[in-house]
Amino acid sequence: MRLIDADKLILHLNDYALTEAPDERESAGERRISSAVYSTIQCCMKAVEEQPTAFDTDKIIDQLEELKEEDICKNMSCLLCKYTSQCETGEMGEKVAIDRAIEIVNEAEQLEQKIIGFW
């Protein structure tokens, strides 16, 4: 899955729809074709607007896990900083915060799956 800017896509489709809108100067046949194209583009815009917002949670969690495993502590004499809250750089607090961020992302994914299942 990849993320796109849905608002930009809708603007692009809208611009194209305006160029394809039926015109009084067209013949009846041309107006029918223009009307069909315009209607199709409008349906595409509606379909884009109705899509749920999504993101790649696995990739986000992997990135957070990698960040959590990095040795952030600059105090080389602090051998226990990864396991205690005494570290001057606050690494333990950062790891707790990253754990919480992972929980939040997982909760968001579960909520998204409920919403998608509802539709």
KAQUI-V388391 format. One record per backbone hydrogen bond with DSSP energy under -1.0 kcal/mol. NH is the residue of the N-H (numbers start at 1). CO is the residue of the C=O. E is the energy in kcal/mol with one decimal. If there is no record, write none. Layout:
nh={NH;NH}
co={CO;CO}
e={E;E}
//
This chain:
nh={6;9;10;11;12;13;14;15;16;17;18;19;20;26;31;32;33;34;35;36;37;38;39;40;41;42;43;44;45;46;47;48;49;50;51;57;60;61;62;63;64;65;66;67;68;69;72;76;78;79;83;84;90;94;95;96;97;98;99;100;101;102;103;104;105;106;107;108;109;110;111;112;113;114;115;116;117;118;119}
co={4;5;6;7;8;9;10;11;12;13;14;15;16;23;27;28;29;30;31;32;33;34;35;36;37;38;39;40;41;42;43;44;45;46;48;55;56;57;58;59;60;61;62;63;64;65;70;74;75;77;80;80;87;90;91;92;93;94;95;96;97;98;99;100;101;102;103;104;105;106;107;108;109;110;111;112;113;114;115}
e={-1.2;-2.0;-2.6;-2.3;-2.5;-2.8;-2.7;-2.5;-2.3;-2.8;-2.3;-1.5;-1.3;-1.8;-2.6;-1.9;-2.0;-2.9;-2.8;-2.2;-2.6;-2.9;-2.5;-2.3;-2.4;-2.2;-2.2;-2.2;-2.4;-2.2;-2.4;-2.2;-2.3;-1.6;-1.2;-1.4;-1.9;-2.9;-2.5;-2.3;-2.4;-2.8;-2.4;-2.3;-2.4;-1.6;-1.3;-1.2;-1.8;-1.4;-2.1;-1.2;-1.2;-2.0;-2.4;-2.2;-2.2;-2.4;-2.6;-2.2;-2.2;-2.4;-2.0;-2.4;-2.4;-2.4;-2.6;-2.4;-2.3;-2.3;-2.3;-2.6;-2.4;-1.8;-2.3;-2.9;-2.4;-1.5;-1.5}
//
